[in-house]
Amino acid sequence: MTSRHVPSSWPLDPRNDEAERIVEAQHGDVTAFNQLVLTYQDLVFNIARRLVGDDDTASDLTQEAFLSAYRHLDQFKGGSFRAWLLRIVTNASYDVLRSRRHQAKESLDQLMEDTAFDAPDPSDLPELLALRQETIQVIEEAIHLLPFEQRSVLVLCDVHGLSYEEAAVTLQLNAGTLKSRLSRARRRLRDYLIQRRELWEG
């Protein structure tokens, strides 16, 4: 078992595909599990960071998620290992936020203003996140102000590109609920971006 900071020079074993590594890890092969860690550690960390809002907590959550996954590997019965792993870190992130009893003093709704300005569509988040650093900070600020149930769907689908199906499995939602939450999250994020129109004008 390793932490988030695993030497990048440690290569994956080309003889084993993911399913084989999972089976080996379930039989106690720590090296096989560490190879799974290498595959998913950056994704897990980045999702945790966007859900909880700070690097230190996200780093702790990443390590805890992999420890939990290792301890409960016998409960993985097939399907998407990535979705199973992301469910662990998403649930852990929610628990951290709930324990903090942290509520943003200003919601996205309170920051709305009536305007006809046409802000970029938040469904294009992968492209938006490629813009300059100031824009990235504003988008991440807006994401963090979303209610957790909307934030988690937006982060998984629009930031990290999970399919609706895989995100629904990760969050244990039906497809209709997931799409409804994603639509609300995109709408609220769009309303927030409208308030920062200076990023898009000129």
C-alpha positions in Angstrom: 0.0 0.0 0.0 1.4 3.4 -0.9 0.4 7.0 -0.4 -0.4 9.5 -3.2 3.3 10.2 -3.8 4.3 7.0 -5.5 7.5 7.1 -7.6 6.4 7.8 -11.2 9.2 5.6 -12.5 7.6 2.5 -11.1 6.1 0.9 -14.3 2.9 -1.0 -14.6 3.3 -4.7 -15.3 2.4 -5.1 -19.0 1.6 -8.7 -18.5 -1.4 -8.0 -16.3 -4.5 -6.2 -17.3 -6.6 -4.5 -14.6 -8.9 -7.4 -14.0 -5.9 -9.7 -13.3 -4.4 -7.1 -11.0 -7.6 -6.9 -9.1 -7.8 -10.7 -8.7 -4.2 -10.8 -7.6 -4.8 -8.0 -5.1 -7.8 -9.8 -3.7 -5.5 -12.7 -3.0 -3.1 -10.5 -1.0 -0.7 -9.3 -3.7 0.2 -5.8 -2.5 2.3 -5.1 -5.6 -0.7 -5.7 -7.8 -2.7 -3.3 -5.7 0.0 -0.7 -5.8 -0.2 -0.9 -9.6 -3.9 -0.1 -9.3 -3.0 2.9 -7.0 -0.7 4.2 -9.7 -3.4 4.0 -12.3 -6.0 5.9 -10.3 -4.2 8.0 -7.7 -4.3 11.3 -9.7 -7.9 10.9 -10.6 -8.9 10.1 -7.0 -6.9 13.0 -5.6 -8.3 15.5 -8.2 -11.9 14.5 -7.6 -11.4 14.7 -3.8 -9.8 18.1 -4.1 -12.7 19.5 -6.1 -15.2 18.1 -3.7 -13.6 19.2 -0.5 -11.8 22.3 -1.7 -8.2 21.9 -0.3 -5.2 19.9 -1.2 -4.3 18.6 2.3 -7.7 17.2 3.0 -7.8 15.7 -0.5 -4.4 14.1 0.0 -5.6 12.5 3.2 -8.9 11.4 1.6 -6.9 9.8 -1.3 -4.8 7.7 1.0 -7.8 6.8 3.1 -9.8 5.8 0.0 -7.1 3.4 -1.2 -6.7 2.0 2.3 -10.4 1.4 2.5 -10.4 -0.1 -1.0 -7.6 -2.5 -0.1 -9.4 -3.6 3.1 -12.7 -4.2 1.3 -11.4 -5.6 -1.9 -13.4 -8.8 -1.2 -16.6 -6.7 -1.6 -15.8 -5.8 -5.2 -17.8 -8.2 -7.3 -17.0 -7.0 -10.7 -18.1 -4.1 -13.0 -16.2 -0.9 -13.1 -13.4 -0.8 -10.6 -13.0 2.9 -11.2 -16.6 3.6 -10.3 -16.3 1.5 -7.2 -13.2 3.4 -6.1 -14.6 6.8 -6.9 -17.7 5.9 -4.9 -15.4 5.3 -1.9 -13.7 8.7 -2.2 -16.9 10.6 -3.0 -18.6 9.1 0.1 -15.5 9.9 2.2 -15.5 13.5 0.9 -19.2 13.9 1.8 -18.5 12.6 5.3 -15.7 15.2 5.8 -17.9 18.0 4.6 -20.8 16.9 6.8 -18.5 16.6 9.8 -17.3 20.1 9.3 -21.0 21.3 9.2 -19.7 23.7 6.6 -22.3 25.7 4.7 -21.3 28.5 2.4 -22.7 31.8 3.6 -23.5 32.8 0.0 -25.2 30.3 -2.3 -25.0 30.5 -6.0 -28.6 31.5 -6.0 -27.8 34.6 -3.9 -25.1 35.6 -6.3 -27.5 35.6 -9.3 -28.4 38.7 -11.2 -30.9 39.2 -14.0 -28.9 39.7 -17.2 -29.1 38.7 -20.9 -25.3 38.2 -21.0 -24.5 34.8 -22.7 -21.9 33.1 -20.5 -20.1 30.0 -21.8 -22.0 26.7 -21.4 -20.7 24.9 -18.3 -21.1 21.6 -20.2 -18.0 22.7 -22.0 -16.0 22.6 -18.7 -13.1 20.6 -20.2 -12.5 23.5 -22.5 -13.1 26.1 -19.9 -10.6 24.5 -17.6 -7.9 24.9 -20.2 -8.2 28.7 -20.0 -6.0 31.0 -18.0 -5.5 30.5 -14.3 -7.9 33.2 -13.2 -10.7 31.6 -15.1 -9.8 28.2 -13.5 -10.0 29.7 -10.0 -13.4 31.3 -10.7 -14.8 28.0 -12.1 -13.5 26.0 -9.1 -14.9 28.6 -6.7 -18.3 28.2 -8.4 -18.1 24.4 -8.3 -17.3 24.5 -4.6 -20.3 26.6 -3.9 -22.7 24.1 -5.4 -24.6 21.7 -3.0 -22.6 18.5 -2.7 -25.1 16.4 -4.6 -24.8 18.7 -7.6 -21.1 19.3 -7.2 -20.3 15.6 -7.2 -22.3 15.0 -10.4 -20.7 18.0 -12.1 -17.2 17.0 -11.1 -17.5 13.4 -12.3 -19.3 14.1 -15.6 -18.1 17.5 -16.8 -14.7 17.9 -15.2 -13.5 14.3 -15.3 -15.5 13.0 -18.2 -17.3 10.0 -16.7 -20.2 8.7 -18.8 -23.7 9.1 -17.3 -23.8 5.4 -16.7 -20.5 5.2 -14.8 -21.3 8.4 -12.8 -24.6 6.9 -11.9 -23.0 3.7 -10.7 -20.4 5.7 -8.7 -23.0 7.8 -7.0 -25.6 5.0 -6.8 -28.2 7.1 -8.6 -30.6 6.2 -11.4 -30.0 7.9 -14.7 -32.9 10.3 -14.4 -31.8 11.6 -11.1 -28.3 12.0 -12.2 -29.2 13.9 -15.3 -31.6 16.2 -13.3 -28.9 17.0 -10.8 -26.4 17.7 -13.6 -28.8 20.0 -15.4 -29.4 22.0 -12.2 -25.7 22.1 -11.4 -24.9 23.4 -14.9 -27.6 26.0 -14.7 -26.4 27.3 -11.3 -22.8 27.3 -12.5 -23.8 29.2 -15.6 -25.6 31.8 -13.5 -22.5 32.3 -11.4 -20.3 32.7 -14.4 -22.6 35.4 -15.6 -21.6 37.4 -12.5 -18.0 37.2 -13.6 -18.6 38.4 -17.1 -15.3 40.3 -17.2 -13.6 36.9 -17.7 -15.4 36.5 -21.1 -15.6 40.0 -22.4 -12.9 41.6 -24.5 
